[in-house]
Each structure stands twice: as structure tokens, then as C-alpha cells.
Amino acid sequence: MAFDMRDGVVIGEGVLLENQPTSFVTRALGAMIDVAVTVLVFLAVMFALAVAGGGIGPDAAQILAVVLLVLAFVVVPTTVETLTRGRSLGKLAVGIRIVRDDGGPVRFRQALVRALVGVLELWLTMGSVALITSIVNPRGKRLGDLLAGTYAIRVRGKVTARAVVPMPPRLAGWAAGADVGRLPDGLALSVRQFLVRAPGLHPASRRDLGGRLADEALRHVAPPPPPGVGPEEFLAAVVAARRDRDYRVLVRAGAGEQRDGNRLRRLPFGIDDPEN
């Protein structure tokens, strides 16, 4: 059975194993900041061109105005959202990010769809379409989010300690040689959250959700675990192996940066440092 990440997984206790979407008020505040900045920059550019280009004919002025509109309302938002992976000045100010429905970062296609639809729902209708759609949708999505397959999550807030999922001792050998790098980030997050909350779940819900997550994780892990391994034990080994792999990557990256820094600070040709 495939694990559907699009609408989240709600277990019997009403626990949502996924990033919580941000509130409508927060999104509206971020959008107002973005709109204000866009309008101010657009007006400033138009004023500067009007002062500097007094000899421009009416036809050229109309073409220039259209080009500036496309740049301000489509090209720039698409570029910013793509390069920052779902951020903008307004979103940065209120601490939110746009992500795909599967939890991954937005790409150029999603950013372009959101910007194009935003011309209609944010600018031509003065935000009324976005307002109605966001209120009706459970995730607070606007029309551009529905068409692009995205939604907004909160990335800034209270920092809480994350429980560490230990490696099952009898699977340590298997995990050392297993390939867990293909496990999607969204699925890995749901697995970790399930393992942390599993002791407080109803036994039937725990068994059902654990089996579903294990079946989905098996599609991205090779080789499969040894026979007789339960779903939760397998999931714990996958999460722990993935965590250990990421830690080793960070350690190697830090060591490489330290080594490169030492080389850059080293004086050439064995010249003694006069400060020592």
C-alpha cells in the first residue's frame, strides 16, 4: 500500500504525522508585506524611468510598462521563490516557507504556476479569490497552491528537543550495509514522528500505521531487512541509519572546510609568520 503524503496521515487519536500548515492570518500578513514591497519597487522604477526617459514615445512607453509588469509580478517572484526554495521577503518576515505537497522544496515549475495564478487571484481581484480559497481549504491554500501542489508551513517558532530513535542492536549489522539514501525526506519525517509517538497510540492504530509506513519504506531501502523483523524495528533501524549517515556527511564536510582553511592561512614557500 502506498503511503499518501498529500493530505497527511491522521491516525485514530487525531495525530497528524506531517508538517502543520501555517494559519491564514500568518500567510495574509506575509502576502501583504510582499505586495507592499512589489508595489513600492514597481512605482519607484516607473518614476525613475519617467524622469530619465522623457523622450520615449507613447508606444515604447506602453511596451516598457508591460515588460515591467511581467518582471515585477511574474519573473521576479518566480525567481526569488525558486532560488530561496519557497521563501520571499514577506515569508521570511513571518517565518513561513512554501513546500510541495510531499514536503519537498518547491521547484521552478511550482513557483511559476503560483506566480502566474497570483496575477489573477492576488492582483486582478485584489486578493478576493485568494482570500475565499484560503478560508475554504483546510490547509489554507490559495488557488495557486492548489494548481501547483504546494502549501505553506511554519519554519520558525519554539525550538523543542527532538527525541533520538536508537538503532535496534540486532539490525546494526544490516543497517551498516543498507542503502537508505533514497528514502524521501517527507516519508522519513513521518516515520520518525510515528516512532516517537508510538508508545502513546492505540495498539490497533499503532499496528496499522506502522505496517503502512514499513511497506512504503521498503520500496526505498535495499536490501530488505532479515526475516522476522517487525515493522517498528525495521523503521527504527532505517531512521537511525539515515541519521548516522547524515552525521558522517556533516563531519566529513566540516573536516574538509577546516583543512581548506588551514591551507589558505598557510604562508607560501615556508616563510615564517612574523607574528609568531
N, C-alpha and C positions, 0 to 999 in steps of 0.2 A: 504494500500500500504506500502510495506517495505521501509525503508529508507536505501539506499545503501551507506555505508561508504567507500567502497573500492576505488572508483575513485574520491571521493569528490562530493560535490553538487555545481554546478555552476549555479547561477541564471541569469536572463536576463541581469543584469548590469555587468556580468562577475565577480562577487564577489565569491570567493571560501571559503565556510564555513568549513574549516578544517586546520590542521597544514600544513604550507607550507614546502615542501621538500627542503632539502639543495641543494646548487649548486654542479655541478660536480667537480669544482675546489676544493671546500672545502673537499669533500669526497676523492678526489685523494690525497690531502695533508695529511689527516688523515691516509689513507691507506699506504702512503709512510713511515710515522712515525712507524706504526705498523710493516710493512715489515722490516724496518731497525732494530728495536728492536728485532724482532724474529730472524733475521739472526745473529745479534751480540750475542745474548744469545745462539743460537744453536752452533755457532762456538766456543764460549768460553767453553761450556760444552764438545764439541768434543775434544778440545785441552786439557782440564783438564783430560779427560779420557785417551787420548793418552799418556799423561805424567805419569799418575798414574797406568795405566794398560798395561804396556809394555809386560806382559806375556800372554795377551789374544790372542787366536788363530784367524785365519782369519775367520772361520765360526762364531765364537762367536762375532767377531767384526762386521760382516755384520748384524747379528741379532740385536745387540745393536744399530747399526746405523738406522735400520728400526724402532725400538722401539722409538728412539729419534725423528725421523722424524714424526711419528704418534703423539707423545706427543706434539711436537713443533707446528705442522701445523693443528692438529685437536682437540686433547684433551684440550690443554691449551686455544686456542681461544674460544672453546665451553664453557668451564668452566667460563672463565672471562666474556663472554658476557651474560651468564645465571645469574651469581651472581650479576653482575652490572646492569642487566636489559637493555642491549643494549649498554653498554659503553666499551671502551678499552682505552689504553694509548693515541693512536692517536686521537680517537674520543673525548676524554676528552680535549686534547690539542687544538683542533679546535672548540670545543663546539657543537658537534652533538651527536645524540643518534639514535639507531636503534629501531623502533617500528613496531608493526604489522600493517597490512593494516587498521584495525579497530581502530587504535590509541592506543591500549593496549601495555603493555610491552612484550618483547619477552620472550618466554619460552625455555626450553631445546630443544624441537623439532626444533624450528626455528633456534636456534643457531647452532645445529648440522648440519642441512641442509646447512646453509650458510658456515660453516667450510669445509664440505666435498666438496661442489661445488667449494669453493675457492681454493682448491688444484689444480683443473683443470684450472679455469679461471684466477687465480692470480699467481700461481707458475709455472705450466707446460707450460702455454702460455705466460709467462712474462707479464701478465696483459692485453694482447691484447683483449681477449674476454670480459673482464670486461669493458674495455675502449669503445669498439664498442657498447655493450649493454647499457651502461650508457648514451652514447650520443644519441642513438636512442630512449630510453624510456623517456616519458615526465617527470617522477618523478626521473630520474637519477638512476634507479635501475640497479644493475648488475644481472647476471644470477642467482646467489644465492638468491637474493631478490625476483626474480620472482617465483622461486620454493618454497621458504619459506613463501611467502606472507608478506614481510616486506619492509620498506623503511626508509630512513634517514631523520630526522628533526633537525632543529637548536634549541638548548635549551639554548643558551647564546647569548645575544645581548642587544639592547636597552630596558630598562625597561620602560613600559608605564603604566599609571594609568588605572585600569580596572573599567569600569562603573558598578555601582551596580544596579541590577534589583530589584525594590521594590516588596513587596508582595501585590497583589490586596486585598484591605480591605475586600471585601465580601467573599473571599476564605480563609481568615486566619483561620477560624474555621475548614474548611475541611482539609487544609494543615497540621494542628496540629496533625490530626489523620491519615494522609495518609502515606502509605509506598512508599517512593521514593528511597529507598536504592538500588533497583535492576536496576535503570537506568544506562546504560553503560556510562563510562566516555566520550567516543567519541561522543555519542549522546548528552550528557549533554553539552559538549563544543560547539557543533553545535547549539544547542538551544540557549545558552547564546549569541553566536555571532550573531545569527539571530535577537534576541530581541534588541540587541544594535544597529544593522544596519537597523532595520525595518523602522524607520521613513524616511530614505533616499531611500528606494526601490520603484520601480514602483508598483502601487496598485495591479495589476494583479499578478506580481511575488510575492509580499508580501503575498497575499491571498493564492496562490497556495503552496508556500513553507511552510507557517505557518500551513496549513492544513496537509501537508505531515508529518511535524515534530510532530504535535499533534497526528496524527494517530499512529505513531511509538512509541511515549512516552506513549500512553495509554496502550500499551502492557506490560509496565514495572511498571505501577503505579496502586495501589489499595488502596481504592475503587476509581471508576471513579468520576470525578467532578460532582457537581449538574447539573441538566438540565438547558439549556440555557446559559452555559458558552462558550464563544468564544475560538478559538484555541490559540490566543496570550495571553489571560487572563489565560488560563489553563497552558500554557508553563511558563509564568512568575511566577505563583504560585509554579510550580514544581521546577524551578531553585531556587527561594527564600527559599523554604522548604529544599531543598538539602543543600544550603549554611548554613542555620541556624543549620541544623543537624550536619554538619561537624564542625561548630564553637563550638557547645556544646561538641562534642567529644574532640576537642583540649583543651577546658577549663578544662574538667574533667581529661584529661591526665596530663595537667600542674599542677593541684591541687594535683594529686596523686604523681607526682615527687617531689613537694615541701614537701608533708607530709613524703614521704620516706626519703628525705634529712634531715628533722628535726629529724627523728628517728635515723638516722645514726650518726648525730652530737651530740646527747644527750648522756651524760656520764652515765655509768651504776650505779645502786644501789643508786641513789640520791646523788652522790658525787659532791660537789661544784666545779665549774670550777675555778682553781687557777688564771686564767687571769682576772676574774671578781671581 
